[in-house]
């Protein structure tokens, strides 16, 4: 059986590619509605968004005023086209830092200017774009790496661990706060929160009728509700337990939770960005489990000694 070599810093590639795909998906959803969403004559008028503005931030309305833009339709189309081109370049890893910076700036000015239209998804995209900018993601499965004169340059182990640890701590804080905040909710404690969520019209999807028929059983509904509460609250603890396959089980469970959110509640972009976050921070768990299996394969140790800078699947 042929061995497939994968860079051991695959999490950085997941981060870069996942963020780029997220941006392209966001553009595909919003491009036809940019005037409605983000022009000064759109659905959110200045007198509504202005009180929520952070005074020291740069926002899209500020840029429009500063540049004296008269044709907002053309400006928004050009801006989103640049956003898309930079996202494609980020996807393939060409001029990675420059394009990550452009994507971060464009997302930031839109995010800052229209708080009433932003959700948790936008905040997580902002954070991961920032990490993409400062982490050495251009060194993993990228055009930049292959055209660089320092093609064999490796990411130092201590540098890699430091950056990944930032992602891990950030993610653990996110899940702990999310889980802890639910502990005071009556519907979460009595096991009916999932039933209430899937019955809201704005969350209706093709899967809703099927899930309703299953979740109508009080036992199933309570299991889904308390399972979500358990996964979020205990994730920051169990993800560090190096006993058996606990880490892998909790990671798979949290990923499946987001798959459920995307499929059943229609929050696909939010679900996707969180899965990218999960795998960028803790995707190495799967690699370590695979390594345990490979170590038991005859001849693997000799192969590993010959190519110590690579991991294999």
PyMOL commands that set and color helices and strands:
alter all, ss='L'
color gray80, all
select helices_A, chain A and resi 10-38+46-52+60-67+72-92+96-113+115-117+120-134+137-139+143-147+157-182+186-189+193-198+201-203+208-215+218-238+246-265+268-282+284-295+300-306
alter helices_A, ss='H'
color red, helices_A
select strands_A, chain A and resi 5-7+310-312
alter strands_A, ss='S'
color yellow, strands_A
deselect
rebuild
show_as cartoon
